[in-house]
Amino acid sequence: MTDEVEHAVSCFKDGFSCSQAVLSAYGEQFGMNREMTSKVSGAFGGWVILAKHVVR
């Protein structure tokens, strides 16, 4: 596994949403710091959770 993948898996196991875990691992490659990746991906993760409840 690459370092980024290991980081993403670790974050997910620590309670991050999927999008937060992945973006936190790769965000620096796009010029984003940890705070920015959390804000951007947190909004997406929240929408996915809301959509699951609406679809059911």
Number of C-alpha atoms within 10 A of each C-alpha: 6 7 9 16 14 12 17 23 16 14 18 16 12 10 10 19 20 19 21 24 26 20 22 23 21 18 18 13 9 9 9 15 13 14 9 15 22 19 11 14 20 19 12 15 16 12 11 15 11 11 11 9 8 8 6 5
